[in-house]
Amino acid sequence: VQLFALNGDLPKLRARAEELGMFLEVMVPLPKDSPQDLLAFEKILQDAKAVGATCVRAASLPTRRYETFATFSEYSEWVKRSDRALDAAVPLLEKYKIRLGLENHKDRTVDELVAVLKRYSSPYLGSCLDFGNNIALLDDPMDVVQKLAPYVVTTHMKDVGVEPYSDGCLLSELPLGEGFLDLSSIVSLIRTASPNAHLMLEMITRDPLKVPCLTDKYWAAFPERNGLYLARTLKLVAEKTDRLKPLPRISQLSKEKQVRMEQDNVKACMAYAKKLNWA
């Protein structure tokens, strides 16, 4: 739920959520360098508290590292900006006692993100754990879960499929149970390490995402990665590609059919989660 335009409706929204037995999470933009932006961030935290949000969540980078940065120096400058944003955000999170889940949004490798969380070592800064995103950064998905599980505030729960293509691999969100992720083990790890974290579904129905890990541009922002990460990921892709069922492509469908497919996928995810007592 985004609170930017709700204004005086916050008490009404809180009452309705409580009536339905629902909880709310709030998406927030991290503050930039201006005083006005910091005040806006603080106002969102105040609104989140007023509406009874269980947490807020954010992504440091709304785009993808390998598409956004042409050089490692560009990425390094972004890291400095991101650190300044977190430096400003964490004291306010602690002031209002509301937890922020920072998503692994195809920006930092899992080890880089864990280092950030350890550096602040704040109970109010944790992870919004996306189950599949870091495959695009050549991280092993179970390694990501194991390392981030103690920090999980909330999740982007999903299943994924992969295929090879000429410049690397393709990555798609799939309905729960239709991909290759070991969802039962992932849920068990999260519930053991972070029992209060919510399992929040993210089901994006779209054409497969291209991960061009065999191109020079991809590697420009990853000088610390090496061939071992690439080899492991390409081996994973080779093992997990379903030769009999290609990843779905929807861009050629009508808008109405795309919407219907998205709705069907979400319903399938909810049914799967309910069957396993995750919902």
Disulfide bonds with the S-S distance in Angstrom:
none
